[in-house]
Amino acid sequence: MSTSTPATAAQAKESVSCPMDFILRMLMGPWTTYILYNLRTHGPQRFGELKRRVSGISAKMLTERLRTLEGAALVKRDYEATIPPKVTYSLTKRGGELDDVMDRLAEIAIRWEAEDAARRNGRVMEPKVPEKAPALQAAE
């Protein structure tokens, strides 16, 4: 027999969370996906090169986002004590684990953009329905 009080029920409810919450909050940060995309597409880059590729971002914001991504172990900062110091940013193994997810999101974004453009131009695009797996077709 369960004897849950309102306080324990609320605590139990709070302990159940979405396992993707941390990563989605990280990716929702300003400029984050753009930075990850550029590091993924162009490989390791120095700060100035990355800032040029992420057009419109301020140096302060880029620094802040890179520090956050480094703290989450998605980006690695390599420092060489030269004059001037050479700092290079790259994706970590953990950051590379997002490749498949980012590829899929990019596919969806491109398709949605085309659908929205067609809708604005008065054309109706039929949504592409994924084919069912052979096991599901056989079951029908």
Buried (B, 14 or more C-beta within 10 A) or exposed (E): EEEEEEEEEEEEEEEEEEEEEEBEEBBEBEBBBBBBBBBBEEEEBEBEBBBEBBEEBEEEBBEBBBEBBBEBEBBBEEEEEEEEEEEBBBBBEEBBEBEEEBEEBEEEEEEEEEBEEEEEEEEEEEEEEEEEEEEEEEEE
